[in-house]
């Protein structure tokens, strides 16, 4: 009988030690998981638009050009360009809530969240403008409903004699027609009158990988 009691006691000690090891392992695993959250992955899409005598309409959700017949009453498009001049689905251009913020950050990868900008007073929506743009291989003037940040002397600059377009590499934050957020950065398309930009959806929480200053007016 004494032998049996000794064996049971020994077995209980082993079970207790094993339980402690399992519990410690679980706590360590949980601790490591909390300290190492999964990184935010931003899918980047390149878009090249070329248009003459009309707007080319683009949807961030569908990642495609759309055939829009009544843009002022259609929520499917987010951004559009006539030559190099752009508009968004908000303000005087559409019934959406689209708007633009221009940042002073030129590192596309550093911006991963819209959280610091969501309640900003510096969102710029579309309004009626008369602007100088490049359409095809020529400079032209248009009077349209446009976004002030998507014009000459903002994301691009026109030089004449000879004609040259210089693209600004600032990163823009764009609120879509339905209230999502993307970052966009314009690039040299290698073709006069064509718009090239890369973009990706960004989160509505968290912080960016750098302090981001913004322009308070176009």
Secondary structure, DSSP 8 states (H G I E B T S, - for coil): -HHHHHHHHHHHHHHHHHHHHHHHHHHHHHHHHHHS--------EEEEEE-SSS-EEEETTTTEEE--S-GGG-SS--EEEETTEEEESSTTS-SS--EEEEBS---GGG--B-TTTTT-TT-B--EEEEEEEEETTEEEEEEEEE-TTSSBTTTEEEETTTTEEEE---EEEEE-TTS-EEEEEEE--SSTTEEEEEEEE-BSSS--SS---B-S--
